[in-house]
Amino acid sequence: MPRKARIDAPGALHHIIVRGIERKKIFRYNNDRKNFLQRLSELIPETRTDCFAWTLIPNHFHLLLKTGSVPISVFMNRLLTGYAGWFNKRHKRHGQLFQNRYKSVLCQEDLYFKELVRYIHLNPLRSNIVSDMNELDTYPWCGHSVIMGNNSQSWHNIDYVYGFFSNKKGAAVKKYRSFVKNGLSEDRPLDLSGGGLVRSAGGWTELKAIRKTDARIKGDERILGDSDFVVNVLNAANEQLEEKYALKEGGYDFNYALQHVSSVLNMTPNEVMSGNKSPRTVQARALLCFWAQRQLGLTTIEISEKIGVCQSAVSRLSRKGEKMAYETNVEFI
């Protein structure tokens, strides 16, 4: 069965889970964690993405993000590609670092925001990396210590989290910590690692209660929310998907993008594809990568195979192309 397309929209809340390939470590030492956080500190403000919760476990990590000026897939591609290349070079290894496809679940904020923050920030304790709440309060590789005021990460939007507990910081911190601690007493905490019918309904107990009323509910593994939220998100996503299909049916494919770039910059397609380092060629390939990725929905792997560069180069070119398209006001169609 083909994988479903990711769902995204400006302002959408996502629970991101990324695991190491074969569950191997993706953070071996503190310098690895520092490098990863440094990348977040650069990417988050640049893309105007919000981060509300995060935790780094040796073989995986969690992020709670709100989509900013770029799709969450673009944000994650830049983060993962850059870190994987650095990690492989540092540790003299080759091949994939992460599982083929990270998990991204679009979440209904009003119902699940506090639960998601708690779930993510309790991971080090539930994984026995820290022994108790006091140790978690100061653990530097989890956003909980930032919210508690014991660690500083300027890119972590803690004020937004405080707002769910109190409009006064001191009271918010106290109520937040109590809320997180209460999560430890749950015998079977709500599974917030993915979407689906059971989790969208709020668990098995809630699902059974709903079924007794003969109510019809909908679920999707990419979405965490109530039935109306799931339907609205899927409807909006279908509109976005139909636009991409319409582009393809109208002949707007990679070849069209190549021809259009050539026309805009007064070059031949062969010049665009030549790969020489002249400024004009670099500009042309940057715009081509941006349009192929953003308008046509091609992956960095697909684009890299077409133009003969590595995935990280595609990501860099695409960023340049985005800036160029914005500054020159040139459009795809």
TATAWO-V526819 format. One record per residue. RES is the residue in one letter. PSI is psi as a letter, one per 20 degrees, with the letter a starting at -180 (none if undefined). Layout:
RES;PSI  RES;PSI
//
This chain:
M;p  P;q  R;q  K;q  A;q  R;q  I;p  D;r  A;q  P;p  G;j  A;q  L;p  H;p  H;o  I;p  I;p  V;p  R;q  G;q  I;p  E;k  R;k  K;r  K;p  I;i  F;o  R;h  Y;r  N;h  N;h  D;g  R;g  K;g  N;g  F;g  L;h  Q;h  R;h  L;h  S;h  E;g  L;g  I;g  P;h  E;h  T;j  R;k  T;q  D;p  C;p  F;h  A;q  W;q  T;q  L;o  I;q  P;h  N;j  H;r  F;q  H;q  L;q  L;o  L;q  K;p  T;p  G;c  S;i  V;q  P;q  I;h  S;h  V;g  F;g  M;h  N;g  R;g  L;g  L;g  T;g  G;g  Y;g  A;g  G;g  W;g  F;g  N;g  K;g  R;g  H;j  K;l  R;r  H;r  G;a  Q;q  L;h  F;r  Q;q  N;h  R;o  Y;q  K;p  S;o  V;p  L;p  C;q  Q;o  E;g  D;h  L;h  Y;i  F;g  K;g  E;h  L;g  V;g  R;g  Y;g  I;g  H;i  L;i  N;g  P;h  L;g  R;h  S;j  N;k  I;h  V;q  S;h  D;a  M;h  N;g  E;h  L;h  D;h  T;j  Y;o  P;i  W;k  C;q  G;i  H;g  S;h  V;g  I;h  M;i  G;j  N;j  N;q  S;p  Q;o  S;h  W;i  H;o  N;n  I;h  D;h  Y;h  V;g  Y;h  G;h  F;i  F;h  S;q  N;j  K;p  K;g  G;g  A;h  A;g  V;g  K;g  K;h  Y;g  R;g  S;g  F;g  V;g  K;h  N;h  G;h  L;h  S;i  E;p  D;h  R;n  P;q  L;p  D;o  L;j  S;i  G;r  G;b  G;r  L;g  V;g  R;h  S;h  A;i  G;j  G;r  W;g  T;g  E;h  L;g  K;h  A;g  I;g  R;h  K;h  T;j  D;k  A;q  R;p  I;q  K;q  G;q  D;p  E;i  R;i  I;p  L;o  G;r  D;r  S;g  D;g  F;g  V;g  V;g  N;g  V;g  L;h  N;g  A;h  A;h  N;h  E;g  Q;g  L;h  E;h  E;g  K;g  Y;h  A;h  L;g  K;g  E;h  G;j  G;j  Y;n  D;a  F;h  N;h  Y;g  A;g  L;g  Q;h  H;g  V;g  S;g  S;g  V;g  L;j  N;l  M;r  T;q  P;h  N;h  E;h  V;g  M;i  S;h  G;j  N;r  K;j  S;q  P;h  R;g  T;g  V;g  Q;g  A;g  R;h  A;g  L;h  L;g  C;g  F;g  W;g  A;h  Q;g  R;g  Q;h  L;i  G;j  L;q  T;r  T;h  I;g  E;g  I;g  S;h  E;h  K;h  I;i  G;k  V;r  C;r  Q;h  S;h  A;h  V;g  S;g  R;g  L;h  S;h  R;g  K;g  G;h  E;g  K;g  M;g  A;h  Y;g  E;h  T;i  N;k  V;p  E;q  F;h  I;none
//
